[in-house]
């Protein structure tokens, strides 16, 4: 007997929605049931690319009797929670792009509703599947680095007028939320996933060269302490000219040091750990390409497969809603320290 397909509705057919539709269509145990977007041109493109029913709202999709298991929420950040709540109230499981929300309180409301309705909320934190991220998690979990002394994260990317276009949701406080939410939440999540929660210390914010384009900082930093031991600093900017420069993490421990670098933490650049040979990591997936700019590692195929496995009762590994909420909480506390 053949394995049943898990059917997905993609809500939002922008850059990330296109990625979801592509990976759902490529997954043998998944099926693309419908695409929803308010923009008529986006719906026309979706119809041309996938020949599935296209609608301008979830209500219209439901009224048409579309049968599906999951709604993939690929709308602007500030709409993730209300759209996820609407989907769950209409008996769908949801897969929510990062960040799951902009406020911890709203995220917990979603969690309470999902529990009451017995529905699943899956979160897209795909950088956890990168080989360097798995290496960091293993080293810290097994205490191979000994006591953690210092951690430094550098995230220096390009986002300019090609990205922040007039009238778009990007760059607005109520729908975008800030640079840490939209560009660098994956790397905040990596810190939480590997080390646990953070105590936020000194913060710095500046808008260096995006005046008139965004309502928040393009550059910033914050110091932090870990719950158990160690401290560090996270520095970031989207003011790099032309193209992304790097996303890197340096960890100094009493038994060794490591640096993961590259544009999106995909390369092992330094490894010196007592009693260990330098590991030969499998290649990380290439970055997501969005026209004139790049995003984090393209591991959405693994996300989709894990959602499918979870709903089919097969083994799976994916970020929990509780973990995603903690990552949102860290970012929220950083911004509260303005």
FENURBEL-V588307 format. One record per residue. N is the residue number from 0. SS is DSSP state (H for helix, E for strand, L for the rest). PSI is psi in radians with two decimals (999 if undefined). D_FIRST is the distance of its C-alpha to the first C-alpha in Angstrom with 2 decimals. Layout:
n->N ss->SS psi->PSI d_first->D_FIRST
n->N ss->SS psi->PSI d_first->D_FIRST
//
This chain:
n->0 ss->L psi->2.32 d_first->0.00
n->1 ss->L psi->2.64 d_first->3.79
n->2 ss->L psi->2.29 d_first->6.62
n->3 ss->L psi->2.60 d_first->8.98
n->4 ss->L psi->2.51 d_first->12.35
n->5 ss->E psi->2.18 d_first->15.49
n->6 ss->E psi->2.33 d_first->18.14
n->7 ss->E psi->2.50 d_first->21.69
n->8 ss->E psi->2.26 d_first->25.10
n->9 ss->E psi->2.05 d_first->27.79
n->10 ss->E psi->1.83 d_first->31.14
n->11 ss->L psi->1.99 d_first->33.91
n->12 ss->L psi->0.82 d_first->33.73
n->13 ss->L psi->-2.69 d_first->36.47
n->14 ss->H psi->-0.86 d_first->36.30
n->15 ss->H psi->-0.55 d_first->33.82
n->16 ss->H psi->-0.67 d_first->31.74
n->17 ss->H psi->-0.68 d_first->31.36
n->18 ss->H psi->-0.76 d_first->30.13
n->19 ss->H psi->-0.82 d_first->27.46
n->20 ss->H psi->-0.71 d_first->26.32
n->21 ss->H psi->-0.83 d_first->26.26
n->22 ss->H psi->-0.60 d_first->24.21
n->23 ss->H psi->-0.78 d_first->21.69
n->24 ss->H psi->-0.50 d_first->21.25
n->25 ss->H psi->-0.24 d_first->20.89
n->26 ss->L psi->2.15 d_first->18.23
n->27 ss->L psi->-0.49 d_first->14.72
n->28 ss->L psi->0.24 d_first->13.26
n->29 ss->E psi->2.77 d_first->16.19
n->30 ss->E psi->2.45 d_first->17.61
n->31 ss->E psi->1.98 d_first->21.28
n->32 ss->E psi->-0.58 d_first->21.90
n->33 ss->E psi->2.81 d_first->25.72
n->34 ss->E psi->2.41 d_first->28.84
n->35 ss->E psi->2.29 d_first->31.99
n->36 ss->L psi->2.48 d_first->35.49
n->37 ss->L psi->-0.43 d_first->38.95
n->38 ss->L psi->2.21 d_first->40.28
n->39 ss->H psi->-0.66 d_first->40.06
n->40 ss->H psi->-0.65 d_first->40.21
n->41 ss->H psi->-0.70 d_first->37.30
n->42 ss->H psi->-0.69 d_first->35.22
n->43 ss->H psi->-0.77 d_first->36.27
n->44 ss->H psi->-0.75 d_first->35.29
n->45 ss->H psi->-0.74 d_first->31.88
n->46 ss->H psi->-0.70 d_first->31.30
n->47 ss->H psi->-0.63 d_first->32.43
n->48 ss->H psi->-0.62 d_first->30.25
n->49 ss->H psi->-0.19 d_first->26.90
n->50 ss->L psi->0.78 d_first->27.21
n->51 ss->L psi->2.81 d_first->25.83
n->52 ss->E psi->2.41 d_first->27.89
n->53 ss->E psi->2.42 d_first->30.87
n->54 ss->E psi->2.86 d_first->33.05
n->55 ss->L psi->-0.03 d_first->36.25
n->56 ss->L psi->2.78 d_first->35.26
n->57 ss->H psi->-0.63 d_first->32.46
n->58 ss->H psi->-0.74 d_first->34.07
n->59 ss->H psi->-0.69 d_first->33.84
n->60 ss->H psi->-0.76 d_first->30.16
n->61 ss->H psi->-0.74 d_first->29.54
n->62 ss->H psi->-0.51 d_first->31.73
n->63 ss->L psi->-0.08 d_first->29.66
n->64 ss->L psi->0.44 d_first->26.62
n->65 ss->L psi->2.23 d_first->24.51
n->66 ss->L psi->2.15 d_first->21.35
n->67 ss->L psi->2.80 d_first->20.81
n->68 ss->L psi->-0.58 d_first->20.21
n->69 ss->E psi->2.42 d_first->22.88
n->70 ss->E psi->2.11 d_first->26.28
n->71 ss->E psi->2.00 d_first->27.54
n->72 ss->E psi->1.87 d_first->31.31
n->73 ss->L psi->0.59 d_first->33.13
n->74 ss->L psi->3.09 d_first->36.44
n->75 ss->L psi->2.62 d_first->39.88
n->76 ss->H psi->-0.80 d_first->40.28
n->77 ss->H psi->-0.18 d_first->42.35
n->78 ss->H psi->-0.08 d_first->39.73
n->79 ss->H psi->-0.86 d_first->36.79
n->80 ss->H psi->-0.93 d_first->37.56
n->81 ss->H psi->-0.64 d_first->38.36
n->82 ss->H psi->-0.68 d_first->35.33
n->83 ss->H psi->-0.72 d_first->33.02
n->84 ss->H psi->-0.76 d_first->34.70
n->85 ss->H psi->-0.71 d_first->34.31
n->86 ss->H psi->-0.78 d_first->30.57
n->87 ss->H psi->-0.69 d_first->30.08
n->88 ss->H psi->-0.31 d_first->32.32
n->89 ss->L psi->0.41 d_first->29.98
n->90 ss->L psi->0.48 d_first->26.92
n->91 ss->L psi->2.58 d_first->25.49
n->92 ss->E psi->2.84 d_first->24.91
n->93 ss->E psi->2.57 d_first->27.07
n->94 ss->E psi->2.03 d_first->27.34
n->95 ss->E psi->2.22 d_first->31.09
n->96 ss->L psi->2.80 d_first->32.88
n->97 ss->L psi->2.61 d_first->35.80
n->98 ss->L psi->2.67 d_first->38.06
n->99 ss->L psi->-0.51 d_first->36.25
n->100 ss->L psi->-3.13 d_first->39.63
n->101 ss->L psi->-0.27 d_first->43.36
n->102 ss->L psi->2.31 d_first->44.57
n->103 ss->H psi->-0.71 d_first->43.37
n->104 ss->H psi->-0.72 d_first->44.28
n->105 ss->H psi->-0.64 d_first->41.96
n->106 ss->H psi->-0.70 d_first->39.11
n->107 ss->H psi->-0.52 d_first->39.57
n->108 ss->H psi->-0.71 d_first->39.56
n->109 ss->H psi->-0.77 d_first->36.11
n->110 ss->H psi->-0.76 d_first->34.99
n->111 ss->H psi->-0.71 d_first->36.47
n->112 ss->H psi->-0.79 d_first->34.80
n->113 ss->H psi->-0.71 d_first->31.33
n->114 ss->H psi->-0.73 d_first->31.85
n->115 ss->H psi->-0.62 d_first->33.16
n->116 ss->H psi->-0.03 d_first->30.26
n->117 ss->L psi->0.80 d_first->27.62
n->118 ss->L psi->2.70 d_first->26.49
n->119 ss->L psi->2.45 d_first->25.92
n->120 ss->E psi->1.94 d_first->28.42
n->121 ss->E psi->2.52 d_first->27.45
n->122 ss->E psi->2.40 d_first->30.36
n->123 ss->L psi->1.71 d_first->30.73
n->124 ss->L psi->1.18 d_first->32.89
n->125 ss->H psi->-0.26 d_first->31.39
n->126 ss->H psi->-0.29 d_first->34.40
n->127 ss->H psi->-0.40 d_first->33.31
n->128 ss->H psi->-0.09 d_first->30.75
n->129 ss->L psi->2.43 d_first->33.56
n->130 ss->H psi->-0.73 d_first->34.52
n->131 ss->H psi->-0.64 d_first->38.15
n->132 ss->H psi->-0.74 d_first->37.18
n->133 ss->H psi->-0.65 d_first->35.05
n->134 ss->H psi->-0.82 d_first->38.09
n->135 ss->H psi->-0.79 d_first->40.45
n->136 ss->H psi->-0.78 d_first->38.29
n->137 ss->H psi->-0.80 d_first->38.11
n->138 ss->H psi->-0.76 d_first->41.86
n->139 ss->H psi->-0.72 d_first->42.93
n->140 ss->H psi->-0.72 d_first->40.56
n->141 ss->L psi->0.04 d_first->41.77
n->142 ss->L psi->0.57 d_first->45.35
n->143 ss->L psi->-0.44 d_first->45.83
n->144 ss->L psi->-0.02 d_first->48.27
n->145 ss->L psi->-2.67 d_first->50.23
n->146 ss->L psi->2.27 d_first->51.92
n->147 ss->E psi->2.19 d_first->51.04
n->148 ss->E psi->-0.84 d_first->54.30
n->149 ss->E psi->2.46 d_first->53.58
n->150 ss->E psi->2.31 d_first->50.76
n->151 ss->E psi->2.19 d_first->51.40
n->152 ss->E psi->2.26 d_first->48.98
n->153 ss->E psi->2.17 d_first->50.08
n->154 ss->E psi->1.85 d_first->48.18
n->155 ss->E psi->1.84 d_first->50.09
n->156 ss->L psi->2.99 d_first->48.37
n->157 ss->E psi->2.20 d_first->49.45
n->158 ss->L psi->2.08 d_first->49.01
n->159 ss->L psi->-2.70 d_first->51.68
n->160 ss->L psi->-0.37 d_first->52.47
n->161 ss->L psi->-0.41 d_first->49.47
n->162 ss->L psi->-0.82 d_first->47.29
n->163 ss->L psi->1.51 d_first->49.54
n->164 ss->L psi->2.53 d_first->50.16
n->165 ss->L psi->2.38 d_first->52.39
n->166 ss->L psi->-0.11 d_first->50.65
n->167 ss->L psi->2.82 d_first->47.41
n->168 ss->L psi->-0.44 d_first->45.98
n->169 ss->L psi->2.36 d_first->46.35
n->170 ss->L psi->-0.11 d_first->49.56
n->171 ss->L psi->2.53 d_first->49.90
n->172 ss->L psi->-0.71 d_first->50.16
n->173 ss->L psi->-0.39 d_first->48.20
n->174 ss->L psi->-0.54 d_first->45.13
n->175 ss->L psi->-0.97 d_first->45.25
n->176 ss->L psi->-0.57 d_first->46.95
n->177 ss->L psi->2.85 d_first->48.34
n->178 ss->H psi->-0.65 d_first->47.79
n->179 ss->H psi->-0.56 d_first->46.28
n->180 ss->H psi->-0.84 d_first->43.57
n->181 ss->H psi->-0.74 d_first->42.58
n->182 ss->L psi->-0.73 d_first->43.37
n->183 ss->L psi->0.27 d_first->43.49
n->184 ss->H psi->-0.50 d_first->41.40
n->185 ss->H psi->-0.64 d_first->38.94
n->186 ss->H psi->-0.50 d_first->41.83
n->187 ss->H psi->-0.76 d_first->43.07
n->188 ss->H psi->-0.64 d_first->39.61
n->189 ss->H psi->-0.74 d_first->39.73
n->190 ss->H psi->-0.80 d_first->42.99
n->191 ss->H psi->-0.77 d_first->41.60
n->192 ss->H psi->-0.70 d_first->38.39
n->193 ss->H psi->-0.73 d_first->40.45
n->194 ss->H psi->-0.26 d_first->43.66
n->195 ss->L psi->-2.94 d_first->43.17
n->196 ss->L psi->2.80 d_first->45.21
n->197 ss->E psi->2.45 d_first->48.34
n->198 ss->E psi->2.03 d_first->51.83
n->199 ss->E psi->2.32 d_first->53.10
n->200 ss->E psi->-2.15 d_first->56.67
n->201 ss->E psi->2.48 d_first->58.65
n->202 ss->E psi->2.72 d_first->57.23
n->203 ss->E psi->2.39 d_first->58.41
n->204 ss->E psi->2.48 d_first->57.40
n->205 ss->E psi->2.61 d_first->58.83
n->206 ss->L psi->1.75 d_first->58.15
n->207 ss->L psi->-0.78 d_first->59.51
n->208 ss->L psi->0.52 d_first->58.78
n->209 ss->L psi->0.51 d_first->56.55
n->210 ss->L psi->2.33 d_first->59.31
n->211 ss->L psi->-0.14 d_first->58.53
n->212 ss->L psi->-0.57 d_first->54.85
n->213 ss->L psi->2.75 d_first->53.49
n->214 ss->L psi->0.28 d_first->54.51
n->215 ss->L psi->-2.92 d_first->54.01
n->216 ss->L psi->2.65 d_first->54.57
n->217 ss->L psi->-0.14 d_first->53.45
n->218 ss->E psi->2.46 d_first->54.66
n->219 ss->E psi->3.07 d_first->54.72
n->220 ss->E psi->2.72 d_first->54.53
n->221 ss->E psi->2.47 d_first->54.20
n->222 ss->E psi->2.70 d_first->55.01
n->223 ss->E psi->2.74 d_first->52.98
n->224 ss->E psi->2.52 d_first->53.00
n->225 ss->E psi->2.83 d_first->49.97
n->226 ss->L psi->-0.70 d_first->49.58
n->227 ss->L psi->-0.96 d_first->50.30
n->228 ss->L psi->2.73 d_first->52.23
n->229 ss->L psi->2.88 d_first->53.02
n->230 ss->E psi->3.08 d_first->53.67
n->231 ss->E psi->-3.02 d_first->53.12
n->232 ss->E psi->2.51 d_first->53.38
n->233 ss->E psi->2.00 d_first->50.99
n->234 ss->E psi->2.44 d_first->52.63
n->235 ss->E psi->2.73 d_first->51.10
n->236 ss->E psi->2.59 d_first->52.10
n->237 ss->L psi->0.41 d_first->50.82
n->238 ss->E psi->0.12 d_first->54.25
n->239 ss->L psi->2.36 d_first->53.58
n->240 ss->L psi->2.25 d_first->54.74
n->241 ss->L psi->-0.85 d_first->52.38
n->242 ss->L psi->2.85 d_first->49.29
n->243 ss->L psi->2.52 d_first->47.71
n->244 ss->L psi->-1.05 d_first->49.69
n->245 ss->E psi->2.75 d_first->47.77
n->246 ss->E psi->2.05 d_first->45.74
n->247 ss->E psi->2.74 d_first->46.70
n->248 ss->E psi->2.29 d_first->46.92
n->249 ss->E psi->2.26 d_first->49.47
n->250 ss->E psi->2.14 d_first->49.27
n->251 ss->E psi->2.13 d_first->52.33
n->252 ss->E psi->2.89 d_first->51.99
n->253 ss->L psi->-0.32 d_first->54.45
n->254 ss->L psi->0.06 d_first->52.45
n->255 ss->E psi->2.97 d_first->51.36
n->256 ss->E psi->2.67 d_first->50.78
n->257 ss->E psi->2.55 d_first->48.03
n->258 ss->E psi->2.21 d_first->47.75
n->259 ss->E psi->2.20 d_first->44.64
n->260 ss->E psi->-2.66 d_first->45.69
n->261 ss->L psi->-3.03 d_first->44.91
n->262 ss->L psi->-0.48 d_first->44.38
n->263 ss->L psi->0.71 d_first->41.54
n->264 ss->L psi->0.90 d_first->41.71
n->265 ss->L psi->-0.03 d_first->39.71
n->266 ss->E psi->2.38 d_first->42.27
n->267 ss->E psi->1.89 d_first->43.65
n->268 ss->E psi->-0.40 d_first->47.37
n->269 ss->E psi->2.36 d_first->49.08
n->270 ss->E psi->2.01 d_first->48.09
n->271 ss->E psi->1.75 d_first->50.60
n->272 ss->E psi->2.28 d_first->49.43
n->273 ss->L psi->2.22 d_first->51.25
n->274 ss->L psi->0.18 d_first->49.63
n->275 ss->L psi->2.45 d_first->46.74
n->276 ss->L psi->2.70 d_first->46.21
n->277 ss->L psi->2.14 d_first->45.21
n->278 ss->L psi->2.62 d_first->41.40
n->279 ss->L psi->1.66 d_first->39.78
n->280 ss->L psi->2.54 d_first->37.38
n->281 ss->L psi->2.68 d_first->34.50
n->282 ss->L psi->2.39 d_first->35.33
n->283 ss->L psi->2.69 d_first->34.75
n->284 ss->L psi->2.67 d_first->33.03
n->285 ss->L psi->2.82 d_first->35.54
n->286 ss->E psi->2.78 d_first->36.97
n->287 ss->E psi->2.28 d_first->35.82
n->288 ss->E psi->2.21 d_first->38.07
n->289 ss->E psi->1.10 d_first->39.42
n->290 ss->L psi->-1.88 d_first->41.89
n->291 ss->L psi->0.01 d_first->45.22
n->292 ss->E psi->2.90 d_first->44.06
n->293 ss->E psi->2.64 d_first->41.45
n->294 ss->E psi->-2.80 d_first->39.56
n->295 ss->E psi->-3.12 d_first->37.89
n->296 ss->E psi->2.45 d_first->35.21
n->297 ss->L psi->1.43 d_first->32.15
n->298 ss->L psi->0.39 d_first->29.47
n->299 ss->H psi->-0.49 d_first->27.66
n->300 ss->H psi->-0.67 d_first->24.52
n->301 ss->H psi->-0.66 d_first->24.36
n->302 ss->H psi->-0.88 d_first->25.11
n->303 ss->H psi->-0.78 d_first->22.27
n->304 ss->H psi->-0.71 d_first->19.75
n->305 ss->H psi->-0.61 d_first->21.17
n->306 ss->H psi->-0.80 d_first->21.04
n->307 ss->H psi->-0.84 d_first->17.34
n->308 ss->H psi->-0.71 d_first->16.79
n->309 ss->H psi->-0.76 d_first->19.16
n->310 ss->H psi->-0.34 d_first->17.48
n->311 ss->H psi->0.00 d_first->14.00
n->312 ss->L psi->0.37 d_first->15.92
n->313 ss->L psi->2.85 d_first->16.00
n->314 ss->L psi->2.45 d_first->19.42
n->315 ss->L psi->2.84 d_first->21.56
n->316 ss->L psi->1.97 d_first->25.22
n->317 ss->L psi->2.65 d_first->27.01
n->318 ss->L psi->2.35 d_first->30.50
n->319 ss->L psi->2.82 d_first->30.93
n->320 ss->H psi->-0.68 d_first->32.87
n->321 ss->H psi->-0.73 d_first->35.65
n->322 ss->H psi->-0.75 d_first->36.05
n->323 ss->H psi->-0.64 d_first->36.14
n->324 ss->H psi->-0.69 d_first->38.77
n->325 ss->H psi->-0.68 d_first->40.89
n->326 ss->H psi->-0.72 d_first->40.93
n->327 ss->H psi->-0.70 d_first->42.05
n->328 ss->H psi->-0.67 d_first->44.65
n->329 ss->H psi->-0.83 d_first->46.12
n->330 ss->H psi->-0.74 d_first->46.57
n->331 ss->H psi->-0.72 d_first->48.01
n->332 ss->H psi->-0.60 d_first->50.52
n->333 ss->H psi->-0.86 d_first->51.52
n->334 ss->H psi->-0.45 d_first->52.36
n->335 ss->H psi->-0.25 d_first->54.17
n->336 ss->L psi->0.37 d_first->56.49
n->337 ss->L psi->999 d_first->57.87
//
